[in-house]
Amino acid sequence: MKTVVITGSARGLGYNMARFFRENNFNVVISDLREESLQKAKSELEQIKSDGKIEYKVCNVSKIYDLQELMKFAISKFLVVDIWINNAGVNQPQKAIWELTQDEIDTIIDVDLKGAIFGSKVAVEQMVKQHKGAIYNIEGYGSNDAHMLGLNMYGTSKRAVTYFTESLAQEVKERDAGIIVGKLSPGIMITEFTTHSLGNDKIELAEKTKKVYNILGDTPETVGKFLVEKMITNTKNNAKIEWLTTAKAFKRFLTAGFNKRNFFDKDQKLLTDDNKEAK
Ligand SMILES: NC(=O)c1ccc[n+]([C@@H]2O[C@H](COP(=O)([O-])OP(=O)(O)OC[C@H]3O[C@@H](n4cnc5c(N)ncnc54)[C@H](O)[C@@H]3O)[C@@H](O)[C@H]2O)c1
């Protein structure tokens, strides 16, 4: 039986990837900042029929020690880690760079960039010993060199995550490490991330932005299912598994008049399966 470890998986995309790995009979280790949210996520995931087991461990991805402990925990339970996903992420407040505090800048870089670097380092160290395994990092706004006010630090991190992941793929190839490294590109998902920065503060979305999200956005269930199916069959190093391709985005805009999609109620509460109360 295969094992997957996912950071930042008490909710959103991470939780939904855990769910579909579980449906595919993987052993799943979820991890996040808070014990209570992990307990809740674990008991929900236990409702899904699976031959695999589910475990959780608190882990702050900005601390390499936490990630090392997460790996030790997974190995102590399941002996081998087949897939490791650096998913944890925070959105930035919609401010220009000079309006952000040093703490805000540190948090974005520590979680979105260093979290992926530390997580990859810990995963490679174990997978080299196993001589097998796959590591995935998550792309986001900025990965493709787009620019926008209010996303400078997030975009900087994600652009760097893309470069880092491609470089790591090159390194494991040159060292013949027997493992693969890839990128997951989830497009736009309507999650807490979309409406809150740094995990807490509400982002007031402009009507124009909501319109774009309603056209291009998807639930983390839809995206998670797609990404998991691709990861399970992927054997290629340096793969990019992309949900919202340019062709798909183009088609969405063309058909927007016929497909009235709405992810937000009047108070900007999310109308997704992740937030059933808002429905
Ligand atoms: N939502 C989108 O539109 C979108 C688009 C592209 C990429 N992404 C990326 O997808 C990933 C998941 O995003 P999501 O939309 O599911 O967000 P989310 O906010 O729903 O989930 C993120 C999870 O990460 C956790 N987290 C935050 N800081 C952490 C830390 N220091 N250590 C461990 N866990 C931490 C949170 O507690 C939360 O459970 C992120 O990397 C994000 O950048 C999101």
The ligand as an SDF file (V2000), in Angstrom:
LIG
                    3D

 44 48  0  0  0  0  0  0  0  0999 V2000
   -6.8880   29.0690   -3.7330 N   0  0  0  0  0  0  0  0  0  0  0  0
   -6.3010   29.3840   -4.8910 C   0  0  0  0  0  0  0  0  0  0  0  0
   -6.8940   30.0420   -5.7550 O   0  0  0  0  0  0  0  0  0  0  0  0
   -4.9040   28.9360   -5.1860 C   0  0  0  0  0  0  0  0  0  0  0  0
   -4.4020   29.1360   -6.4900 C   0  0  0  0  0  0  0  0  0  0  0  0
   -3.1280   28.7010   -6.8040 C   0  0  0  0  0  0  0  0  0  0  0  0
   -2.3570   28.0770   -5.8430 C   0  0  0  0  0  0  0  0  0  0  0  0
   -2.8470   27.9180   -4.5820 N   0  0  0  0  0  0  0  0  0  0  0  0
   -1.9890   27.2480   -3.6080 C   0  0  0  0  0  0  0  0  0  0  0  0
   -2.6230   26.0360   -3.2010 O   0  0  0  0  0  0  0  0  0  0  0  0
   -2.1940   25.6990   -1.8760 C   0  0  0  0  0  0  0  0  0  0  0  0
   -3.4020   25.4220   -0.9990 C   0  0  0  0  0  0  0  0  0  0  0  0
   -4.2280   26.5610   -0.9660 O   0  0  0  0  0  0  0  0  0  0  0  0
   -5.7680   26.5290   -0.5300 P   0  0  0  0  0  0  0  0  0  0  0  0
   -6.4930   27.3630   -1.5120 O   0  0  0  0  0  0  0  0  0  0  0  0
   -6.2070   25.1640   -0.2710 O   0  0  0  0  0  0  0  0  0  0  0  0
   -5.6670   27.3890    0.8210 O   0  0  0  0  0  0  0  0  0  0  0  0
   -6.3300   27.1690    2.2660 P   0  0  0  0  0  0  0  0  0  0  0  0
   -6.0890   28.4590    2.9640 O   0  0  0  0  0  0  0  0  0  0  0  0
   -7.7060   26.6630    2.1550 O   0  0  0  0  0  0  0  0  0  0  0  0
   -5.4090   26.0250    2.8810 O   0  0  0  0  0  0  0  0  0  0  0  0
   -4.0660   26.2540    3.2130 C   0  0  0  0  0  0  0  0  0  0  0  0
   -3.7310   25.4040    4.4240 C   0  0  0  0  0  0  0  0  0  0  0  0
   -2.3510   25.6650    4.7710 O   0  0  0  0  0  0  0  0  0  0  0  0
   -2.2770   25.7750    6.1890 C   0  0  0  0  0  0  0  0  0  0  0  0
   -1.0980   26.5460    6.6000 N   0  0  0  0  0  0  0  0  0  0  0  0
   -0.9060   27.8790    6.5580 C   0  0  0  0  0  0  0  0  0  0  0  0
    0.2880   28.1960    7.0700 N   0  0  0  0  0  0  0  0  0  0  0  0
    0.8750   27.0280    7.4320 C   0  0  0  0  0  0  0  0  0  0  0  0
    2.1130   26.6920    8.0130 C   0  0  0  0  0  0  0  0  0  0  0  0
    3.0130   27.6280    8.3610 N   0  0  0  0  0  0  0  0  0  0  0  0
    2.3900   25.3840    8.2450 N   0  0  0  0  0  0  0  0  0  0  0  0
    1.4870   24.4230    7.9240 C   0  0  0  0  0  0  0  0  0  0  0  0
    0.2900   24.6840    7.3870 N   0  0  0  0  0  0  0  0  0  0  0  0
   -0.0070   25.9770    7.1350 C   0  0  0  0  0  0  0  0  0  0  0  0
   -3.5820   26.4370    6.5900 C   0  0  0  0  0  0  0  0  0  0  0  0
   -3.8500   26.2400    7.9800 O   0  0  0  0  0  0  0  0  0  0  0  0
   -4.5760   25.7470    5.6620 C   0  0  0  0  0  0  0  0  0  0  0  0
   -5.0990   24.5770    6.2140 O   0  0  0  0  0  0  0  0  0  0  0  0
   -1.3210   26.8620   -1.4120 C   0  0  0  0  0  0  0  0  0  0  0  0
    0.0350   26.5430   -1.6520 O   0  0  0  0  0  0  0  0  0  0  0  0
   -1.7290   28.0030   -2.3260 C   0  0  0  0  0  0  0  0  0  0  0  0
   -0.7110   28.9630   -2.4900 O   0  0  0  0  0  0  0  0  0  0  0  0
   -4.1010   28.3270   -4.2210 C   0  0  0  0  0  0  0  0  0  0  0  0
  1  2  1  0
  2  3  2  0
  2  4  1  0
  4  5  1  0
  4 44  2  0
  5  6  2  0
  6  7  1  0
  7  8  2  0
  8  9  1  0
  8 44  1  0
  9 10  1  0
  9 42  1  0
 10 11  1  0
 11 12  1  0
 11 40  1  0
 12 13  1  0
 13 14  1  0
 14 15  2  0
 14 16  1  0
 14 17  1  0
 17 18  1  0
 18 19  2  0
 18 20  1  0
 18 21  1  0
 21 22  1  0
 22 23  1  0
 23 24  1  0
 23 38  1  0
 24 25  1  0
 25 26  1  0
 25 36  1  0
 26 27  1  0
 26 35  1  0
 27 28  2  0
 28 29  1  0
 29 30  1  0
 29 35  2  0
 30 31  1  0
 30 32  2  0
 32 33  1  0
 33 34  2  0
 34 35  1  0
 36 37  1  0
 36 38  1  0
 38 39  1  0
 40 41  1  0
 40 42  1  0
 42 43  1  0
M  CHG  2   8   1  16  -1
M  END
$$$$
